[in-house]
Amino acid sequence: MSATRQAGGYKAALANPNVTAEGKQAAAEKLHDLEDSGEIEAAGHEKNEGNVIGGYKATLKNPNVSEEAKEHAIEVLEEKGIEVERQ
């Protein structure tokens, strides 16, 4: 399995509310080890900026997303210099 796929699994475990605190700690340590090994770039540095922006824009239109998450998306987009129409 590639290091990138392993990292994705560890990141998913960190975001999963059903994973125990011990499991999240183990996933965080293994993710940190992968990043330190140089096999993958540190989290967030390999993302396609256009995809990230598109994801935040999609967040604003999704009726299942909390107002808090939408506000965060607006803040991120504005920090990137993208005009956002507040609803």
Backbone as XML, in Angstrom:
<?xml version="1.0"?>
<chain id="A" units="angstrom">
  <residue number="1" name="MET">
    <atom name="N" x="0.846" y="-1.169" z="0.000"/>
    <atom name="CA" x="0.000" y="0.000" z="0.000"/>
    <atom name="C" x="0.895" y="1.237" z="0.000"/>
  </residue>
  <residue number="2" name="SER">
    <atom name="N" x="0.515" y="2.233" z="-0.781"/>
    <atom name="CA" x="1.342" y="3.436" z="-0.869"/>
    <atom name="C" x="1.236" y="4.258" z="0.418"/>
  </residue>
  <residue number="3" name="ALA">
    <atom name="N" x="2.246" y="5.043" z="0.663"/>
    <atom name="CA" x="2.265" y="5.889" z="1.856"/>
    <atom name="C" x="1.118" y="6.894" z="1.823"/>
  </residue>
  <residue number="4" name="THR">
    <atom name="N" x="0.761" y="7.356" z="0.634"/>
    <atom name="CA" x="-0.329" y="8.321" z="0.522"/>
    <atom name="C" x="-1.649" y="7.690" z="0.945"/>
  </residue>
  <residue number="5" name="ARG">
    <atom name="N" x="-1.878" y="6.447" z="0.546"/>
    <atom name="CA" x="-3.111" y="5.748" z="0.943"/>
    <atom name="C" x="-3.115" y="5.463" z="2.444"/>
  </residue>
  <residue number="6" name="GLN">
    <atom name="N" x="-1.973" y="5.105" z="2.976"/>
    <atom name="CA" x="-1.889" y="4.882" z="4.420"/>
    <atom name="C" x="-2.235" y="6.164" z="5.164"/>
  </residue>
  <residue number="7" name="ALA">
    <atom name="N" x="-1.666" y="7.274" z="4.713"/>
    <atom name="CA" x="-1.935" y="8.555" z="5.352"/>
    <atom name="C" x="-3.418" y="8.882" z="5.286"/>
  </residue>
  <residue number="8" name="GLY">
    <atom name="N" x="-4.047" y="8.584" z="4.159"/>
    <atom name="CA" x="-5.475" y="8.832" z="4.027"/>
    <atom name="C" x="-6.281" y="8.032" z="5.035"/>
  </residue>
  <residue number="9" name="GLY">
    <atom name="N" x="-5.889" y="6.805" z="5.259"/>
    <atom name="CA" x="-6.566" y="5.985" z="6.263"/>
    <atom name="C" x="-6.403" y="6.545" z="7.665"/>
  </residue>
  <residue number="10" name="TYR">
    <atom name="N" x="-5.208" y="7.003" z="7.987"/>
    <atom name="CA" x="-4.976" y="7.589" z="9.309"/>
    <atom name="C" x="-5.772" y="8.879" z="9.476"/>
  </residue>
  <residue number="11" name="LYS">
    <atom name="N" x="-5.840" y="9.688" z="8.433"/>
    <atom name="CA" x="-6.615" y="10.937" z="8.495"/>
    <atom name="C" x="-8.097" y="10.631" z="8.675"/>
  </residue>
  <residue number="12" name="ALA">
    <atom name="N" x="-8.583" y="9.591" z="8.000"/>
    <atom name="CA" x="-9.985" y="9.201" z="8.151"/>
    <atom name="C" x="-10.268" y="8.755" z="9.580"/>
  </residue>
  <residue number="13" name="ALA">
    <atom name="N" x="-9.345" y="8.026" z="10.159"/>
    <atom name="CA" x="-9.519" y="7.585" z="11.544"/>
    <atom name="C" x="-9.588" y="8.774" z="12.488"/>
  </residue>
  <residue number="14" name="LEU">
    <atom name="N" x="-8.784" y="9.784" z="12.232"/>
    <atom name="CA" x="-8.793" y="10.975" z="13.084"/>
    <atom name="C" x="-10.120" y="11.725" z="13.004"/>
  </residue>
  <residue number="15" name="ALA">
    <atom name="N" x="-10.766" y="11.669" z="11.853"/>
    <atom name="CA" x="-12.021" y="12.397" z="11.661"/>
    <atom name="C" x="-13.250" y="11.573" z="12.041"/>
  </residue>
  <residue number="16" name="ASN">
    <atom name="N" x="-13.078" y="10.287" z="12.275"/>
    <atom name="CA" x="-14.196" y="9.388" z="12.544"/>
    <atom name="C" x="-14.604" y="9.445" z="14.017"/>
  </residue>
  <residue number="17" name="PRO">
    <atom name="N" x="-15.855" y="9.848" z="14.293"/>
    <atom name="CA" x="-16.278" y="9.937" z="15.692"/>
    <atom name="C" x="-16.390" y="8.572" z="16.383"/>
  </residue>
  <residue number="18" name="ASN">
    <atom name="N" x="-16.388" y="7.493" z="15.621"/>
    <atom name="CA" x="-16.501" y="6.152" z="16.205"/>
    <atom name="C" x="-15.159" y="5.554" z="16.613"/>
  </residue>
  <residue number="19" name="VAL">
    <atom name="N" x="-14.072" y="6.244" z="16.303"/>
    <atom name="CA" x="-12.739" y="5.755" z="16.674"/>
    <atom name="C" x="-12.435" y="6.227" z="18.088"/>
  </residue>
  <residue number="20" name="THR">
    <atom name="N" x="-11.910" y="5.329" z="18.899"/>
    <atom name="CA" x="-11.590" y="5.664" z="20.290"/>
    <atom name="C" x="-10.455" y="6.683" z="20.364"/>
  </residue>
  <residue number="21" name="ALA">
    <atom name="N" x="-10.319" y="7.291" z="21.523"/>
    <atom name="CA" x="-9.238" y="8.251" z="21.736"/>
    <atom name="C" x="-7.883" y="7.581" z="21.543"/>
  </residue>
  <residue number="22" name="GLU">
    <atom name="N" x="-7.778" y="6.326" z="21.999"/>
    <atom name="CA" x="-6.519" y="5.589" z="21.841"/>
    <atom name="C" x="-6.239" y="5.327" z="20.362"/>
  </residue>
  <residue number="23" name="GLY">
    <atom name="N" x="-7.271" y="4.984" z="19.615"/>
    <atom name="CA" x="-7.125" y="4.744" z="18.183"/>
    <atom name="C" x="-6.706" y="5.998" z="17.445"/>
  </residue>
  <residue number="24" name="LYS">
    <atom name="N" x="-7.301" y="7.127" z="17.836"/>
    <atom name="CA" x="-6.938" y="8.398" z="17.203"/>
    <atom name="C" x="-5.496" y="8.769" z="17.526"/>
  </residue>
  <residue number="25" name="GLN">
    <atom name="N" x="-5.077" y="8.504" z="18.762"/>
    <atom name="CA" x="-3.699" y="8.803" z="19.146"/>
    <atom name="C" x="-2.726" y="7.968" z="18.323"/>
  </residue>
  <residue number="26" name="ALA">
    <atom name="N" x="-3.035" y="6.686" z="18.159"/>
    <atom name="CA" x="-2.175" y="5.800" z="17.371"/>
    <atom name="C" x="-2.130" y="6.256" z="15.913"/>
  </residue>
  <residue number="27" name="ALA">
    <atom name="N" x="-3.288" y="6.641" z="15.361"/>
    <atom name="CA" x="-3.336" y="7.106" z="13.973"/>
    <atom name="C" x="-2.521" y="8.389" z="13.810"/>
  </residue>
  <residue number="28" name="ALA">
    <atom name="N" x="-2.635" y="9.297" z="14.775"/>
    <atom name="CA" x="-1.890" y="10.553" z="14.706"/>
    <atom name="C" x="-0.381" y="10.301" z="14.743"/>
  </residue>
  <residue number="29" name="GLU">
    <atom name="N" x="0.039" y="9.365" z="15.587"/>
    <atom name="CA" x="1.464" y="9.043" z="15.674"/>
    <atom name="C" x="1.971" y="8.425" z="14.372"/>
  </residue>
  <residue number="30" name="LYS">
    <atom name="N" x="1.201" y="7.516" z="13.800"/>
    <atom name="CA" x="1.625" y="6.872" z="12.555"/>
    <atom name="C" x="1.640" y="7.875" z="11.407"/>
  </residue>
  <residue number="31" name="LEU">
    <atom name="N" x="0.665" y="8.777" z="11.383"/>
    <atom name="CA" x="0.638" y="9.815" z="10.351"/>
    <atom name="C" x="1.868" y="10.712" z="10.497"/>
  </residue>
  <residue number="32" name="HIS">
    <atom name="N" x="2.177" y="11.086" z="11.714"/>
    <atom name="CA" x="3.350" y="11.920" z="11.974"/>
    <atom name="C" x="4.631" y="11.210" z="11.522"/>
  </residue>
  <residue number="33" name="ASP">
    <atom name="N" x="4.717" y="9.909" z="11.802"/>
    <atom name="CA" x="5.890" y="9.135" z="11.377"/>
    <atom name="C" x="6.019" y="9.117" z="9.854"/>
  </residue>
  <residue number="34" name="LEU">
    <atom name="N" x="4.886" y="8.952" z="9.150"/>
    <atom name="CA" x="4.918" y="8.956" z="7.681"/>
    <atom name="C" x="5.399" y="10.301" z="7.154"/>
  </residue>
  <residue number="35" name="GLU">
    <atom name="N" x="4.893" y="11.372" z="7.750"/>
    <atom name="CA" x="5.292" y="12.713" z="7.319"/>
    <atom name="C" x="6.779" y="12.939" z="7.580"/>
  </residue>
  <residue number="36" name="ASP">
    <atom name="N" x="7.251" y="12.504" z="8.737"/>
    <atom name="CA" x="8.667" y="12.670" z="9.085"/>
    <atom name="C" x="9.586" y="11.850" z="8.182"/>
  </residue>
  <residue number="37" name="SER">
    <atom name="N" x="9.081" y="10.717" z="7.699"/>
    <atom name="CA" x="9.905" y="9.844" z="6.860"/>
    <atom name="C" x="10.171" y="10.446" z="5.483"/>
  </residue>
  <residue number="38" name="GLY">
    <atom name="N" x="9.366" y="11.431" z="5.099"/>
    <atom name="CA" x="9.526" y="12.043" z="3.789"/>
    <atom name="C" x="8.805" y="11.285" z="2.685"/>
  </residue>
  <residue number="39" name="GLU">
    <atom name="N" x="8.102" y="10.207" z="3.043"/>
    <atom name="CA" x="7.370" y="9.441" z="2.037"/>
    <atom name="C" x="6.170" y="10.207" z="1.504"/>
  </residue>
  <residue number="40" name="ILE">
    <atom name="N" x="5.635" y="11.079" z="2.315"/>
    <atom name="CA" x="4.532" y="11.943" z="1.878"/>
    <atom name="C" x="4.834" y="13.352" z="2.358"/>
  </residue>
  <residue number="41" name="GLU">
    <atom name="N" x="4.199" y="14.313" z="1.721"/>
    <atom name="CA" x="4.350" y="15.689" z="2.176"/>
    <atom name="C" x="3.494" y="15.882" z="3.415"/>
  </residue>
  <residue number="42" name="ALA">
    <atom name="N" x="3.822" y="16.862" z="4.220"/>
    <atom name="CA" x="3.033" y="17.151" z="5.411"/>
    <atom name="C" x="1.597" y="17.436" z="5.011"/>
  </residue>
  <residue number="43" name="ALA">
    <atom name="N" x="0.694" y="17.114" z="5.887"/>
    <atom name="CA" x="-0.738" y="17.237" z="5.602"/>
    <atom name="C" x="-1.081" y="18.622" z="5.079"/>
  </residue>
  <residue number="44" name="GLY">
    <atom name="N" x="-1.842" y="18.654" z="4.016"/>
    <atom name="CA" x="-2.325" y="19.902" z="3.464"/>
    <atom name="C" x="-1.454" y="20.504" z="2.391"/>
  </residue>
  <residue number="45" name="HIS">
    <atom name="N" x="-0.219" y="20.045" z="2.220"/>
    <atom name="CA" x="0.682" y="20.669" z="1.262"/>
    <atom name="C" x="0.591" y="20.074" z="-0.144"/>
  </residue>
  <residue number="46" name="GLU">
    <atom name="N" x="-0.119" y="18.984" z="-0.296"/>
    <atom name="CA" x="-0.177" y="18.362" z="-1.602"/>
    <atom name="C" x="-1.536" y="18.539" z="-2.265"/>
  </residue>
  <residue number="47" name="LYS">
    <atom name="N" x="-2.384" y="19.365" z="-1.697"/>
    <atom name="CA" x="-3.734" y="19.546" z="-2.206"/>
    <atom name="C" x="-3.742" y="20.482" z="-3.413"/>
  </residue>
  <residue number="48" name="ASN">
    <atom name="N" x="-4.637" y="20.202" z="-4.350"/>
    <atom name="CA" x="-4.838" y="21.065" z="-5.499"/>
    <atom name="C" x="-5.674" y="22.256" z="-5.048"/>
  </residue>
  <residue number="49" name="GLU">
    <atom name="N" x="-5.137" y="23.446" z="-5.160"/>
    <atom name="CA" x="-5.798" y="24.649" z="-4.652"/>
    <atom name="C" x="-7.182" y="24.846" z="-5.267"/>
  </residue>
  <residue number="50" name="GLY">
    <atom name="N" x="-7.332" y="24.555" z="-6.545"/>
    <atom name="CA" x="-8.642" y="24.684" z="-7.190"/>
    <atom name="C" x="-9.677" y="23.754" z="-6.589"/>
  </residue>
  <residue number="51" name="ASN">
    <atom name="N" x="-9.256" y="22.537" z="-6.251"/>
    <atom name="CA" x="-10.170" y="21.592" z="-5.624"/>
    <atom name="C" x="-10.555" y="22.039" z="-4.216"/>
  </residue>
  <residue number="52" name="VAL">
    <atom name="N" x="-9.607" y="22.595" z="-3.496"/>
    <atom name="CA" x="-9.880" y="23.076" z="-2.145"/>
    <atom name="C" x="-10.912" y="24.200" z="-2.204"/>
  </residue>
  <residue number="53" name="ILE">
    <atom name="N" x="-10.706" y="25.153" z="-3.101"/>
    <atom name="CA" x="-11.641" y="26.269" z="-3.249"/>
    <atom name="C" x="-13.019" y="25.756" z="-3.652"/>
  </residue>
  <residue number="54" name="GLY">
    <atom name="N" x="-13.058" y="24.828" z="-4.596"/>
    <atom name="CA" x="-14.331" y="24.255" z="-5.027"/>
    <atom name="C" x="-15.055" y="23.559" z="-3.890"/>
  </residue>
  <residue number="55" name="GLY">
    <atom name="N" x="-14.316" y="22.894" z="-3.028"/>
    <atom name="CA" x="-14.916" y="22.221" z="-1.878"/>
    <atom name="C" x="-15.549" y="23.210" z="-0.913"/>
  </residue>
  <residue number="56" name="TYR">
    <atom name="N" x="-14.862" y="24.315" z="-0.664"/>
    <atom name="CA" x="-15.434" y="25.321" z="0.226"/>
    <atom name="C" x="-16.668" y="25.975" z="-0.395"/>
  </residue>
  <residue number="57" name="LYS">
    <atom name="N" x="-16.638" y="26.198" z="-1.700"/>
    <atom name="CA" x="-17.811" y="26.755" z="-2.368"/>
    <atom name="C" x="-18.987" y="25.778" z="-2.299"/>
  </residue>
  <residue number="58" name="ALA">
    <atom name="N" x="-18.712" y="24.502" z="-2.467"/>
    <atom name="CA" x="-19.766" y="23.494" z="-2.378"/>
    <atom name="C" x="-20.353" y="23.451" z="-0.966"/>
  </residue>
  <residue number="59" name="THR">
    <atom name="N" x="-19.517" y="23.653" z="0.026"/>
    <atom name="CA" x="-19.977" y="23.682" z="1.412"/>
    <atom name="C" x="-21.068" y="24.737" z="1.598"/>
  </residue>
  <residue number="60" name="LEU">
    <atom name="N" x="-20.894" y="25.874" z="0.950"/>
    <atom name="CA" x="-21.857" y="26.967" z="1.103"/>
    <atom name="C" x="-23.221" y="26.630" z="0.523"/>
  </residue>
  <residue number="61" name="LYS">
    <atom name="N" x="-23.274" y="25.768" z="-0.458"/>
    <atom name="CA" x="-24.529" y="25.423" z="-1.121"/>
    <atom name="C" x="-25.191" y="24.167" z="-0.559"/>
  </residue>
  <residue number="62" name="ASN">
    <atom name="N" x="-24.502" y="23.447" z="0.293"/>
    <atom name="CA" x="-25.012" y="22.178" z="0.805"/>
    <atom name="C" x="-25.955" y="22.423" z="1.987"/>
  </residue>
  <residue number="63" name="PRO">
    <atom name="N" x="-27.236" y="22.048" z="1.868"/>
    <atom name="CA" x="-28.185" y="22.286" z="2.961"/>
    <atom name="C" x="-27.918" y="21.421" z="4.194"/>
  </residue>
  <residue number="64" name="ASN">
    <atom name="N" x="-27.094" y="20.404" z="4.083"/>
    <atom name="CA" x="-26.798" y="19.520" z="5.216"/>
    <atom name="C" x="-25.593" y="19.970" z="6.032"/>
  </residue>
  <residue number="65" name="VAL">
    <atom name="N" x="-25.006" y="21.092" z="5.665"/>
    <atom name="CA" x="-23.819" y="21.597" z="6.351"/>
    <atom name="C" x="-24.241" y="22.620" z="7.395"/>
  </residue>
  <residue number="66" name="SER">
    <atom name="N" x="-23.616" y="22.575" z="8.568"/>
    <atom name="CA" x="-23.962" y="23.494" z="9.656"/>
    <atom name="C" x="-23.595" y="24.934" z="9.300"/>
  </residue>
  <residue number="67" name="GLU">
    <atom name="N" x="-24.249" y="25.857" z="9.972"/>
    <atom name="CA" x="-23.951" y="27.280" z="9.759"/>
    <atom name="C" x="-22.521" y="27.592" z="10.183"/>
  </residue>
  <residue number="68" name="GLU">
    <atom name="N" x="-22.046" y="26.910" z="11.208"/>
    <atom name="CA" x="-20.663" y="27.111" z="11.666"/>
    <atom name="C" x="-19.671" y="26.714" z="10.574"/>
  </residue>
  <residue number="69" name="ALA">
    <atom name="N" x="-19.913" y="25.587" z="9.917"/>
    <atom name="CA" x="-19.034" y="25.134" z="8.838"/>
    <atom name="C" x="-19.106" y="26.089" z="7.649"/>
  </residue>
  <residue number="70" name="LYS">
    <atom name="N" x="-20.292" y="26.597" z="7.372"/>
    <atom name="CA" x="-20.439" y="27.551" z="6.266"/>
    <atom name="C" x="-19.682" y="28.839" z="6.575"/>
  </residue>
  <residue number="71" name="GLU">
    <atom name="N" x="-19.749" y="29.293" z="7.814"/>
    <atom name="CA" x="-19.024" y="30.503" z="8.208"/>
    <atom name="C" x="-17.518" y="30.285" z="8.070"/>
  </residue>
  <residue number="72" name="HIS">
    <atom name="N" x="-17.046" y="29.110" z="8.455"/>
    <atom name="CA" x="-15.621" y="28.799" z="8.299"/>
    <atom name="C" x="-15.229" y="28.822" z="6.815"/>
  </residue>
  <residue number="73" name="ALA">
    <atom name="N" x="-16.077" y="28.247" z="5.967"/>
    <atom name="CA" x="-15.803" y="28.228" z="4.526"/>
    <atom name="C" x="-15.715" y="29.647" z="3.986"/>
  </residue>
  <residue number="74" name="ILE">
    <atom name="N" x="-16.607" y="30.511" z="4.424"/>
    <atom name="CA" x="-16.583" y="31.909" z="3.988"/>
    <atom name="C" x="-15.270" y="32.569" z="4.403"/>
  </residue>
  <residue number="75" name="GLU">
    <atom name="N" x="-14.859" y="32.343" z="5.641"/>
    <atom name="CA" x="-13.605" y="32.931" z="6.136"/>
    <atom name="C" x="-12.412" y="32.465" z="5.313"/>
  </residue>
  <residue number="76" name="VAL">
    <atom name="N" x="-12.353" y="31.178" z="5.018"/>
    <atom name="CA" x="-11.233" y="30.637" z="4.243"/>
    <atom name="C" x="-11.222" y="31.232" z="2.839"/>
  </residue>
  <residue number="77" name="LEU">
    <atom name="N" x="-12.386" y="31.268" z="2.209"/>
    <atom name="CA" x="-12.464" y="31.810" z="0.851"/>
    <atom name="C" x="-12.066" y="33.287" z="0.821"/>
  </residue>
  <residue number="78" name="GLU">
    <atom name="N" x="-12.537" y="34.054" z="1.801"/>
    <atom name="CA" x="-12.181" y="35.472" z="1.851"/>
    <atom name="C" x="-10.683" y="35.659" z="2.087"/>
  </residue>
  <residue number="79" name="GLU">
    <atom name="N" x="-10.072" y="34.796" z="2.902"/>
    <atom name="CA" x="-8.623" y="34.866" z="3.127"/>
    <atom name="C" x="-7.854" y="34.608" z="1.833"/>
  </residue>
  <residue number="80" name="LYS">
    <atom name="N" x="-8.447" y="33.829" z="0.946"/>
    <atom name="CA" x="-7.824" y="33.517" z="-0.346"/>
    <atom name="C" x="-8.161" y="34.575" z="-1.392"/>
  </residue>
  <residue number="81" name="GLY">
    <atom name="N" x="-8.875" y="35.618" z="-0.982"/>
    <atom name="CA" x="-9.194" y="36.714" z="-1.889"/>
    <atom name="C" x="-10.378" y="36.437" z="-2.803"/>
  </residue>
  <residue number="82" name="ILE">
    <atom name="N" x="-11.235" y="35.524" z="-2.406"/>
    <atom name="CA" x="-12.394" y="35.168" z="-3.223"/>
    <atom name="C" x="-13.627" y="35.824" z="-2.622"/>
  </residue>
  <residue number="83" name="GLU">
    <atom name="N" x="-14.341" y="36.570" z="-3.457"/>
    <atom name="CA" x="-15.555" y="37.220" z="-2.995"/>
    <atom name="C" x="-16.643" y="36.187" z="-2.774"/>
  </residue>
  <residue number="84" name="VAL">
    <atom name="N" x="-17.330" y="36.316" z="-1.636"/>
    <atom name="CA" x="-18.391" y="35.374" z="-1.308"/>
    <atom name="C" x="-19.631" y="36.168" z="-0.961"/>
  </residue>
  <residue number="85" name="GLU">
    <atom name="N" x="-20.744" y="35.759" z="-1.560"/>
    <atom name="CA" x="-22.010" y="36.411" z="-1.245"/>
    <atom name="C" x="-22.582" y="35.753" z="-0.003"/>
  </residue>
  <residue number="86" name="ARG">
    <atom name="N" x="-22.715" y="36.543" z="1.050"/>
    <atom name="CA" x="-23.280" y="36.016" z="2.304"/>
    <atom name="C" x="-24.788" y="35.946" z="2.163"/>
  </residue>
  <residue number="87" name="GLN">
    <atom name="N" x="-25.352" y="34.859" z="2.674"/>
    <atom name="CA" x="-26.801" y="34.661" z="2.568"/>
    <atom name="C" x="-27.526" y="35.108" z="3.791"/>
  </residue>
</chain>
